Amino acid sequence: MSFPRALNQVVTHWGTTPDGFGGFAFTAPAALNGRWQKKREVIDRFGAGQEYVSTAQVFIDVDIIEGDYLFEGVSTDTDPTLLDGARRIEKFEKLPDLRNLDHQRKAYL
């Protein structure tokens, strides 16, 4: 799924940064190439044995971090928490291919 031709959907990404008051500020929305799959899977969140049921997996072509937000499609909204369908990234994986030439990047929502 790391091939660019398989990432044929548009996914909107918002990065998060601490706002200094215990909350988060969001970066401007950015459109990414991706592949959104609705799939339920139990994942180990934070690598500490804390189980979480992921309801979607998103394959993308750039590195992102846990805690950011993704939305299936294009959005120009500045706050993803107010957007119906925007989801928080609970886990992010970056795995090399067999020859270590490329990486598969997957976000669990």
Backbone hydrogen bonds, N-H to C=O, Kabsch-Sander energy under -0.5 kcal/mol:
donor,donor_aa,acceptor,acceptor_aa,energy
6,A,3,F,-1.6
7,L,3,F,-0.7
7,L,4,P,-0.9
8,N,6,A,-1.5
9,Q,34,G,-2.4
11,V,32,L,-2.5
12,T,71,F,-2.6
13,H,30,A,-2.7
14,W,69,Y,-2.4
17,T,25,A,-2.3
19,D,23,G,-1.7
25,A,17,T,-3.4
27,T,15,G,-2.3
30,A,13,H,-2.1
32,L,11,V,-3.2
34,G,9,Q,-2.5
35,R,59,F,-2.1
37,Q,35,R,-0.5
37,Q,57,Q,-3.0
39,K,37,Q,-0.9
39,K,55,T,-0.6
41,E,54,S,-2.2
43,I,41,E,-0.5
43,I,52,Y,-3.1
45,R,43,I,-0.9
45,R,50,Q,-3.0
47,G,44,D,-0.8
48,A,45,R,-1.2
50,Q,45,R,-0.8
51,E,49,G,-0.8
52,Y,43,I,-2.0
54,S,41,E,-3.2
54,S,52,Y,-0.8
57,Q,37,Q,-2.9
58,V,107,A,-2.7
59,F,35,R,-2.6
60,I,105,R,-1.7
61,D,33,N,-0.9
67,G,89,I,-2.2
68,D,65,I,-1.7
69,Y,14,W,-2.4
70,L,87,R,-2.6
71,F,12,T,-1.8
73,G,10,V,-2.0
73,G,71,F,-0.8
82,L,79,D,-1.3
83,L,80,P,-1.1
84,D,82,L,-0.6
86,A,83,L,-1.7
87,R,70,L,-3.2
89,I,68,D,-3.0
90,E,88,R,-0.6
90,E,108,Y,-2.6
91,K,108,Y,-1.4
93,E,106,K,-2.8
95,L,104,Q,-2.7
97,D,102,D,-2.3
100,N,97,D,-1.4
104,Q,95,L,-3.4
105,R,60,I,-0.7
105,R,103,H,-0.6
106,K,93,E,-2.6
106,K,104,Q,-0.5
107,A,58,V,-2.8
108,Y,91,K,-3.1
109,L,56,A,-2.7
